[in-house]
Every structure is written in structure tokens, then in C-alpha cells.
Amino acid sequence: MAVYRFRVTFEDFDEVFREIDVLSKHTFLDLHYIIQQSTGYKPDRASSFYVSNDHWIKGTELAFLPSAPKIDKGVILMENAKLATYIDDPHQKFYYTYNFDNPFDFHVQLIKIFKEDDEAAYPTIFKTVGASPRPRGSVILPSEIDEKKENEYDFLNETLYGIDEAEDLDMLDESDQPNKMTEEKDEFSDEFSDNQNYEEDY
């Protein structure tokens, strides 16, 4: 039996893609599930594949959990549509929208057709490149917020040289403060003083 290898690319994140191997007898629902396994998203979301031309123009829709209006119009269900039925080009393209409530759009392109390996299990994820973007509308966990704070540079508490001014002040001996004030007063008493400590104080 023939194996189809599809490259699945996020429309807005070209550097992130997956390569998926499925059998020609598999359905679009099988393809939907393996794609979402590769992204880590929840698969139980209303989604659709669209048979597309070379310019990614949407054609026939193949739906999962379709809305009532789509059902009334007789939309084709993913579970009833075998992949082989809709592939007539060795570089066949499908436009794929995952989760219509907070959608991600994908380009799904057939890149290779080869003979089934009897020892392999299909569908399978052949290649993974890049981390999946966070699903739109998802909640940021407290642990992620703490991690972000750890990696942020605090411009209010640090100088351009990375010195923590608060810690620097704590290191000063309070007994030295009056002497420093006296020195500063003497220094500014003469506008043209050649005091060698000028640069050290600033």
C-alpha cells in the first residue's frame, strides 16, 4: 500500500513544520489526529481541510465537528473521506484550519509517495522542526510567568553595566557616609578643583 508523506506548515510560522506519514487508506480524520499529536494541541476542536490548488485557494471542504449550517449544506465529514480519493497530484495541497473558535491555519502538502514498510506503524510523525506556537486564547500558567520574570532584565534596579545599585548601597559602611559628604562639599567648593577622586565618585 502507498504511504503519503505530508509536510504540515503553520501559515504564519514558516519555520515551524511537521512531516507526517499516513497510508492512502487513512481518512482525513486520521490525518487531523496525527497532526494535532505532533503539535500538542487538543484534537477535539472543530476543524476543516480544504482541497486546494497551487495557490492555496480553498475548494471542497472536509469537516470535523461541523456546525449545523454546514451539516445542512451536506458538508463532507473527515471520517468518511479517504485520503486517496482526494489526491490526484503528486504535490497535492490542502488548506487546513484547526479550531474555528481560535484558529490556526496550516498548509498541508504532499511531498513524497512511497511503499509501505510492513514493520512500521501508521500514521506516524516522521520529522518535527520548531516548537508549536501557543494556542490562541490559552491561559499562561503561573510557572511560566515566574520563568519569564527570571529571564527579564530589570532596568529599574540595574545600571547599564549590570550593577545592582541597591546591593551596592547596602555594602557601604554607614560610618563612612559623613566623611563622604564632607569630601563632596569640599570638592564642590571650588569649581575648578583638580581633585583626583572626581571620576571615582561618579
N, C-alpha and C positions, 0 to 999 in steps of 0.2 A: 504493500500500500504506500501511497505517496505521503511524504511529510512536507508541510508548508512551514517555511521559516519566515516569520514576520518581524520587521523592525517597527517598534512602537515608540513614537517620539512625542513628548509634550509639545503642543503647538507654540507655547510661549517660552519654552525652555529647551532649545535645540540641543544643548549639551547633555541633556538627560535622556537616556533611551534604554529600551529593553529589547532583546531579541528572544522571540518565543517560538517554540516548535510545537506544531499541532498536526494531527492526522487529517487527511482530506475528508474523512467520515465524521469528524467532530462538528459540532454546531457552533454558532456564534455565541451561544451562552457559555460553552466550554472556553472559548477564546476570551470572553468577558471575565470569567472567573480567574483564569491564569494571569491575565494582565493585572488584575487587582491584587492577586497574590504577589506579583512582582513589585507592585508599588507600595503594598502595605495598607491600602485603603480598604474600607468595608465594601464588599461586593453587592450588598443588598440595597442598592440605590438605583432609582430609575435611570436607565442609560440607553443609548442607541448607537448602532453602527449605521453608516450610510454608504452605499456603493458609490464610489467617486471616480471621476475621470482624472487625467493627469494634472489638472489644475485644482484638485480638491473640491470640486463642485459637488454638492450633495445630490444623490439620486435616491434610489429605493431605500427606505428605512427599515431596519431590523431592530425591534424594540424589546427591552426588558422592563417589566413592571410599567407598562404604558398607561397613560391617563385615559379616562373614559372617552373623551373625544377621539383619541387615536384608535381605541378599540372599535368605536362606532364606524370609523372610516376603514376598518379592516386592515390595520397595520400588521405586518408580518412579525411574529414573535421569534426572538432569538432561538428559543429551544426547539422550534420547528424548522429552522433554516440551517441546512448543512453547508459548510464552507465551500465544498466543491461545486455546488450549484451556482454560486455567485462569483466564481473565478474563471474568467476567460482570457486573462492576460498574465504572462509570467511575471509582470511587475504590478499586479492588481493593487489598487489603493482603496482604502476605506477610511472615511472620516468617522471618528468615534468621540461621542460626548458622554462623559461619565458624570452622574449625579446632577440632574437638571436643577435641583434646588441651589447648589453651589458648584457650578460646572467647571470641569477641566476638559479641554479639548485635546484630542490626540490625532496624530497622523499614523495610520497603520498601513504599512506597505509590504507586499510580498517581495522578498529579496532572494529566495532560493527555494527550489523544489528538489527533493532527493528521496531515495528509497528508505523505507522504514528500517530501523535497526531492531531486530527481534528481541534484543536484550534490553532495550531502552523502554522507559515508561513515558507515555504522552498523555496530555500536554506537559511540556516542561519548559523551564526558563533556561535558555542557552547562554545568555550574556546579560550582565547588568552594568550600566555605566551611569554614574551620578546618583545623588540622593534625591528621592522624590520630594517635591515641594510640599509644604504643609497644606493640608486640605483647607480650602476656604471656609471660614466660619468656625474653625476648630478652636478649642479652648487651650490657652497656654498654661501648662502645669506650673505650680509654684517652684518646683525643682529647676525648671527651665529658666524662670525669672532669676533665681539665685545664681545660676551658671552665667547668665548674661551679665549680671552685676559684677561678678568676679572678673570678667574679661573686659569691662569698660574702663576707660581711663578717666580718673576723677580730676577734671580741670580746675575745680574749685579749691581742692586741697593740695594740689601739687603744682610745682613750678614748671617752667619749660624744661628744666634739667632733671625732672623726675624726683626732686627732693620734697619730702613731706614737711611742710613748714610747721605744722602742729607739733610733730615729733622734734623738730629742730629747736623749737622754743622750750619744750619740756626738758631738753638736755642742758639748758642754760642754768647755772647756779644763781639762785635769787640774790646771793650776796654780791654777785658781780654787777647787778643792774645799776646801782648808784654810781659806781665807777664809770660804767659805760656812758651814763647820762652826762657825767661831768666831762668826759672826753668829747662827747658830741657838742656840748656847749662851748668848750674851748675851741673846738675845730671851727665852728661857725662864727666865732667871734671875729675872725679875720677872714675876709672873703678871699684873700689871696694866699692863704696859708699853704705851705709846702708839706703839710702833714703826710707822712708816708703811709699812714693807716687808712687813707681815704678810700682806696679801692677795696680794702678788706672789709670795711663797714658796709659796702654796698655790693 
